[in-house]
Amino acid sequence: MCEIKELFNQIGRDDIKGDEKNLLSSGRIDSMDVMALVSVIESLCKKPVNADFVDAESFESFESIANLIEKVRQQ
C-alpha cells in the first residue's frame, strides 16, 4: 500500500492515511483528487485508464485504488 500512499503524496494529499475507508463518499477526497489520481495512475502504468474503470467505488480505499491499478496494468 506504500505505492498508493505515494500517489496521494504526488497529488498533495499526504494527509490521507492507508487505513481510511469511504474516502470519496465521506468527502475526504473529491472529484479533483480523483482526476489527479487518474493522471498519476496513468503515468505510473504508462497507459490510459479505461473510463469503465473509473467509478466511485474505485476510490473508496487504498485497497480499491490498488485494484484499479491492477486492472489498468492488465488491460
Buried (B, 14 or more C-beta within 10 A) or exposed (E): EEEBBEBBEBBEBEEBEEEBEEBBEEEBBEEEBBEBBBBBBEEBBEEEBEEEBBEEEBBBBBEBBBBBBEBBEEE
